[in-house]
């Protein structure tokens, strides 16, 4: 049954990719066809992945063969099933949302635009499913490249915008640099094992020389870290994700970058055998830098989608904190703690897919109705778009890790995993992991500050421009998508007792433990950390907060408050210019972290002959992109100088080019002779 449903999902996605071209005479029919196919495909994926997770079932399919590589193998185990579940569920919701959102691409005189979007969208989902089910390095790289190329075309879908083209070029270069490193990691494994099969990698894992293992790990970390948006190879993410259509942005931030987590877990716990302790330490260092830098730069943004993109870097850092602690505990021979840390990572991965998908869809609703992502031109939308505002608020609460939302549970588990590391010796863990825990808490406070800004500036106060003044609520399908993810954020927060067994199976599969060794961290409605360090009950927290909220509503209903006019400092009326701006809100943090941001200010003043008679005043502030300045700009300059020198070999003489060919042929003959 699982095999049939898997093949049905692939078939539906293939049909959805071509359905738009079959319905080209009607853009509305094409819109419904491509997205309904994706809805049904996602629903089928949810069904068989849940079946595989709950029943411990799996399948292994062999298809055609490309000699000498071998047949295409697609398989499902609990870890793959977990990632298929996350991809399928979020794609189902985004596809429902896209039915309404994609209508603004209709009627622009380009009949094939919806068809092209539907083709790329379905192919994008298909490629992600194939990436997490491939069981051969050769085909994995093919599907990985398809995923990267299709997502590139989705980033530049609105190619008439210069910023979309620039972001696309940046993404194209960075993602293929990462792919080259991933290919190098697989090639080193192939040299040692003589096969591209994942099974061969697993069987030879303990026989790999330490030098090869270290090289493979570093290549995999750099390659998959690029796709995941880890610091310092993150610079493409805040450029590319905001440029794609909003439902695609939700998939890119919600699940595409998580395929890198899947692949790195495979390398760490399956392909490379025994894990040295310094691997986990390095991973933790990169993760905490990503967490801090991601949220610090998100706090400075006033472009709503760029803010969410930077926040994805922070949350990928939190996920990799869990993976890093799992690697540390595995190297120390502590399977119970390793399982808890990996479950925390997988739980936060799923939670992030829900609340980041919700926030990107909410931002898409704002964009579709106001035609701007600039928070300085928004405000007052809670009265114009109450449904979107409510859903966005739930997403803000979840991403800020406030109870009883889902983000709170997984960040609590990650914090407990970090604190548990203080009880073990080895490379300064007693000191290092508590410091990481404190920095994670600090990042959580910054995240709450950031999303108070995101919600408050966008939805509260008075409209700052005609964009927000004329806004109306989103369409029905868009509201349905927002509602499903909002309910999911609450449900995942209070139902951890039911979620832990599913995550147990995925973690056991990743760590190579048998099903009999399932970890038990959920007892009588309480979530318990290893060795009983701490325990919480999200369900109790939820009901306590619900009772307090009901009591507050009852008190307010008895008229214990009075509504009066706002104080306008003696002015006749309040003006939108009197309320906080996005730049003004973040100024205290910009001053505190000025050593990092290095802000530059520009003030323009227009006067009428006297400095007290000012007709206009404009203020602009910019922050310095730290990693671009110290890393990428010097690299680009060096490559440019090297390219200028390399151009000297092109003299335009045919005799010189023939000599190049002759020398190359001679060197190849010598190489073949020596080998």
Secondary structure, DSSP 8 states (H G I E B T S, - for coil): -HHHHHHHHHHHHHHHHHHHHHTTT-HHHHHHHHHHHHHHHHHHHHHHHHHHHHH---EEEEEEEETTTEEEEEEE-HHHHHHHHHHHHHHHHHHHHHHHHGGGGTTSS-TTHHHHHHHHHHHHHHHHHHHHHB-BHHHHHHHHHHHHHHHHHHHTTTTTSHHHHHHHHHHHHHHHHHHHHHHHHHHHHHHHHS--BHHHHHHTGGGS-HHHHHHHHHHHHHHHHHHHT-TTS-TTHHHHGGGS-HHHHHHIIIIITHHHHHHHHHIIIIIS-S--HHHHHHHHHHHHHHHHHHHHHHHH--BHHHHHHHHHHHHHHHHHHHHHHHHHHHHTT-HHHHHHHHHHHHHHHHHHHHHHHHHHHHHHHHHHHHS--BGGG---HHHH-HHHHHHHHHHHHHHTT-TTSHHHHHHHHHHHHHHHGGGS-STTHHHHHHHHHHHHHHHHHHHHHHHHHHHHHHHSSS--SHHHHT-----HHHHHHHHHHHHHHHHHHH-HHHHHHHHHHHHHHHHT--GGG----EETTEEE-GGGS-EE-HHHHHHHHHHHHHHHHHHHHTT---------TT-SS--GGGS--HHHHHHHHHHHTHHHH--EEEEEEEESSSTT-EEEEEEEEE---HHIIIIIHHHHHHHHHHHHHHGGG--S-HHHHHHHHHHHHHHHHHHHHH-
